[in-house]
Amino acid sequence: MIGSARVRLNRWQQAAVAVGSAVGALLDPRRADLIAALGETTGKPAFERVLERMKKSPEGRAVLLEQPRVISVKVGHAWDLPENTFGAAYAKFMGSRNFSPDDRPPVRFMETDELAYVAMRAREVHDFWHTLFGLPTNLMGESALKVIEFEQMYLPMCLMSVIGGSTRFSEKQRKLFFQHYFPWAIRAGMQCTDLMCVYYEQHFHEDLEDVRRKWGIIPAPSVPKQTRAPAASSAMGEKL
């Protein structure tokens, strides 16, 4: 399932893929496959640390044992849940943007089945995090979520995405991001629970605000009217 698409690379090949993916993603941020390859080829130590944390957490161990997938046949019931629930909020987030949970690129460059699953899980829970933090999928929202992901996983790709994204902001947007969203994202990423150790699917039926409180989630703040700027659009956002 996850392992069927994997390719084993030596260190030189990994470096070449990482550099090529970084350049390609900067030139065309819509290339989700390049962004994914960059995350995998530069993120092994980070994914190893996440794996060890998951093994020490009861809920994280359950995720590793059962290996749930965020795909339509597994999460489709979220669309039928009551409006106040986390699952319904996720379904609304996906449906309002015409997103499909089946659109994630496969993991290709992780060495072991365990690391491949952790990398896939990190990719697939991305939209859960959007829902929990109340972030849009434009470039500013994606950049803010990448700050939180870096705080949670220390993936180099997240930091590179923030740097690359900020270069595409206008001057007004850049000022808004670093004065408003960036400080919030740092605080939000540090304060919340270890989000990779959460079995989200088992909490779909719970009230959205209840799970936010339980996991220490600080939703994204409203932008003050006097500092509001048009959000930079992003075709790469939903696939990060």
N, C-alpha and C positions, 0 to 999 in steps of 0.2 A: 504493500500500500504506500507507505512513506518511503521505504527503502528501494523500491523498484526503479526510481529515477536517479539514484545517487551515482556520483562519479568520484572516484578516488584520485586525488591530486597530490603530487609531491610539493615541497615547499616553494620551489621556483614556479611551478604551475599555479599554486595558490596566489603567489605574489602577482603573477601576470594577470590572473583573473580579477584580483582585487583592484589593480591599477586600471585595467581596461573597463571594469564595471564602474569605477568611480568617475572616470572621464566620460563614459557613455551616459551615466545617470545625470551628470551635470549638464551635458549637452541636450539630453532629452529626458526630463524628469517623469515623463509618462511611462518610461520603460520599467515596469514593475519587476520584470525578470532580472534586470541589471541591479536594481536596488536590493533585491533579495540576495543575489549572488555576492554583492558587496558585504551585506550583513553576515553571510555565512563564512566567507573567506577571511574576514577580519574579526569574527566574533567568537571563535572557539573557546578561549579562556573565559569569556563572559558567560557563555552558555554552560560551561562546566561548573562555574560557581552557582548559576541558577539551578542546575541539576542537583547539586549537593544540598542547597537550601530546600528544594522540594522534597528530597529524601528525608529531611529532618522534620518536616511538617506533616501532620496526619492527613490534612486535606491534599497537600502536595503529593504525598505518597499514593493516595487514592487516584489522583489524576495520572500519575506515572503507571500505576497498575492497570487501570481501565483504559487509558489512552483515548479519552473522548475526542471526537473530531467536530469542529464547527462547520458542518456542511448541512445542506438543506434537509436531508432525510433525518438528521439528528436534532436539529433545532427548529424545524418547521412548526412545532406545537406552540412556539412562543407567540405566533400570530393569533392564537386563540385564547390567550390569557387575559385576565382583567386589566383594564387600562392603567391601573395604579402600579402594576407589577414591573419588576426589572425586565422580565422577558418581553412584556408588551412594549416597554420603552425601547428595547433593542430592536424589536420588529418594526416599530414606527421609524426609528432611525434608518434602518435598512430600506424599508419600503418607500419612504419619502424621497430617497435618493436613487431608487431603482438599482440598489446594490444586491448582489447575490453572494452568499457565503461560500459559494463554490468557485469563486474567481481567483483564489490565492494561487500563486505559482508554487510548484512542488519544491521540496528541499532537495538539493543536488550535491552539496559539498561538505556534509557532515560525515565524520569518520565512523561513528557508531549509531546503532538504532536508537539508543537512548538520547544521544545528542540531537539526532535528526528529529525525534519527536519533540524535544524541548524547543528547537528552532521553529518547528511547525506550529507548536502551541503558541509561542510568542507572536507569530504572524497572525494566527487565527483569532486570538483574543483582542486584537487591536480595536475592533469595532465595539467590543464590550467596554473598553476603556473610553472610547469616544462617547458612548452612551452615559457612562457613570460620571464622567467629568463635564459633560454637556458641551463638548467642543465641536465646532463645525469642521467640515472637510476641505475648507479652502486652505491656502498655503499658510496663513497665519495660525489657523487652528491645528493643522498638521505639525507645524514647527513647535507649537506649544506642547503638543502631545509627545513629540520626540524628546523634549526636555524631560518630561516625566518618565518616559521609557529609559532615558539615560540614567536618571536617578535610581530607577528600579533595577536595571540590568547592566549598566556600564558598557553597553555595546558601542564600539567606536562609530559604527554606521549612524547611530542616532545623533551623535555630536556632529558628524560630517553633514548630516541632513539639515541640522539647524543652521550651520554655517552657510551651506549652499542655499538654503531657503532664504536666509536673510539678505543674501546678495541680490535677490530678485524683488525685494520690497522697494517701494518708492521711499523717499526720505521720510515722508510723513508716516508711512506704514512701519518703517523700521523703528522710528521713535516710539510709536504706539506699542510695538511688540516688546521692545526692551524696557520700557517704562511700566507697562501694564501687564502683559502676559508672562514675560520671562520671570519676574520675581514671584508671581503667583505659582507658576509651574514648578519652580525650584521648591517652594514651600509645600505644594501639593504632593510632589513626588517623594519628598522626605517624610511627610507626616502620615501618609496612608500605609496600610498593611502591605506585606509582601504580595503583590498582585499576581505573581506567577504561581503562588501557592493556593490560589482560590479555584475551587471547582464550580465555576460560574453556572453551569447548566443545572446544578442542584439548587440554585437560588433563584431560578427564573420566576417561581411563583410568589416570591417575597416582594413586599412593598419596596419600590425604588428608593425612597428616602430612608427606609430602615436599613437597607444594605449599604447605602452611602455612609450612614452613621456607624454601622458595624465595622466597616472597612476603613474608616477615617478619611473618606473622600471629601475634598473641598471642591465643589463645582466651580467652573470657570466664572469669574466675576463679570458683571455687565460693564461694557465700555462706557465711561463718562461721555455725555453728549458733546462736550466741548473738545474732546480729544478723538472723537470718532473719525475713522478714515475708512474708505472703501477697502474691504478685505481683498487681498490678492487672491486671485483664483488659482486653483491647482488641479491639474489633471492627474498628478501623481498621488494625491492625497489618500484616496481610499485603498490603495494597494500597498502602502508602507507597512 
